[in-house]
């Protein structure tokens, strides 16, 4: 009996179903991992940094290759993912595309305004907008929390990591 044939009700199938989706994901992980390692080899390395900028892409790329290979082996051994049981999700309802479109709009607004307004303002609006899209009705609190988080992350990147995020209209204030 081939894998694609159906059996009569009440009989258990002895043939395993090939999960092409898992093999596809495993292959994708391996390809991305190999690309990451190859791309990391082209990074310029300064002589003063003992670790260099290649270490992290090498580690991440190698990790992706290992995880992809382990997924392929597990799939070949018959490991199958368990379907969602829907404990906290209503599986009979369709996706809420309006919410998805709102979130995409908020993200596009952030991308369009981050250079002009700066991260501190755009990030705050991103948080408040995402909270609104997901059902929050406390706009003032969301804006305040968003601004606090975005200003804190701006300073964390700028002062803590030495990575300047765009200040936008707040240049000279932050």
MIPA-870879 format. One record per residue (C-alpha): y, x, z. Coordinates in steps of 0.001 Angstrom, whole numbers, plus 524288, in hexadecimal, padded with zeros to 5 digits. Last residue first. Layout:
N
YXZ/...
//
This chain:
174
8F8988468B85ECC/906FA843A285C84/90A0284DEB85247/9021484711847E2/9003D8391184C92/90242833A283EDF/8F5C683A3D83A63/8EF368426184515/8E46D846F983BF2/8D8FF84C8784350/8DA0485AEE846CC/8CD178612984A7C/8CEB986AD9855A2/8C2F28654785CB3/8C8BB861C0869E5/8D71C8613A8667C/8D72C85AA785927/8C9FA853DA8596B/8CABD84F4186779/8D93C84C1B865CA/8D6708431A85A43/8CAA283D6C86183/8D359839E986D0D/8DD9B8341E863F8/8D30982C2585D10/8CCB982776869A1/8D9908238D87012/8DE4381CE48639C/8D191815528621A/8D1988111E87063/8DF9E80C3A86F14/8DCD98056986217/8D0877FF098677C/8D78B7FA82873D6/8E25E7F42B86BD8/8D8CE7EDCD86270/8D0067E75F86C7E/8C82E7DE888636D/8BCC17E790860E4/8B33C7E282856B9/8ADE67EDE084EED/8B91A7EDB884535/8C2FC7EE138506F/8BC397F9E285692/8BC23800AF84961/8CA9E7FDEB847A2/8CE17802BF8553C/8C63380F3C85385/8CB70811F3845EC/8D94480EA384A48/8D835818DB854F5/8D2A4822A384B5A/8DD9C81FF7841C0/8E7FC8220E84C49/8E2C682EA085251/8DCDB8335584592/8E9A7833E983E25/8F1EF8290183879/8F37D82E9B82AC8/8E740836DA829C2/8DEC382CE5830E7/8E3E28215682917/8DA9C81FB281D92/8CE628241F824D5/8D19281B1E83039/8D42C80F908273A/8C742812438204E/8C0418121E82D6C/8C6C18055683180/8C3577FF378245B/8B52E803A582576/8B4B37FD8C832FD/8BA297F0B682DB4/8B0467F0E082299/8A5137F2DD82C36/8AA1D7E7CC834C1/8AAD87DEC0828F7/89D457E300824D2/896E67DD9783114/888CA7E03982D51/87FB07D4A382C8F/879997CDA1837FF/86AC97CC608397B/869767D9838402D/8719E7D52784BC1/8733D7E208852E0/871437E4E586147/862817E4EF8619E/8619A7E515852EA/854257EAE28519E/858877F4E8847C5/84CDE7F9D784022/845128054184564/845788115883D12/838738157F8373C/830D4821DD83A31/82569822ED830EB/8228B8317D8313F/82A168335482493/835E082CDE82AE0/835278360D83686/8343F841CB82D5C/83FE883D1A82554/847CE83A84831AE/8447D84815836DE/848F884E2782A05/855BE846A582A51/8580784A6483896/85570858B983577/85E52858A782979/86927851C9830FB/8680C85B8583C30/868CA866E8832A5/875328614582CE7/87B1D85ED083A5A/877D386C7983F3B/87C7A87311832C4/888D086AC18328E/88B6386ED9840B9/8891287D5D83EC5/890CF87F518324C/89E7D87F518383E/89CA988C2C83F31/8957E88F6484BAF/89AB289D3884D99/8A88B899A384954/8B0CC8A5C8846A7/8AB4E8A90683931/8AF0489C0183322/8A491894A182BB2/8A7B888D7681F35/89EE4881CE81CDD/895EA8827181103/8894E88301818EB/88D4C8765981F89/88C1C86F3081284/87E00873948110F/87AC286F4981EF5/881838622081D3A/87AFA85FD58100B/86DA08629381616/8705F858F182110/8757884E8C817B4/8693684FFB80F4A/8602784F7C81B29/866DB84390820D7/8665383C87813AD/857EB83FB38122A/854D983A3F81F9E/85CED82E1581CC2/855B282C0F80FF5/8488D82E1A816A6/84C638240A820C5/8507881A6F81636/8442381CDA80E5A/83BB6817AB81958/82E268180281365/8261080C9881865/81961810C981E8A/80C9F80B3E81998/803638054D8238D/809FA7F81C822F1/805E07EE6982D32/7FFDA7E1D682875/804727D4E082E0C/80B837D061821D7/8059C7D59F81545/80A7E7E2C0810CD/815D67E68980850/815817F1737FE72/820377FBD87FE5B/818C780663805CA/80D4B805847FC83/800008000080000/
//
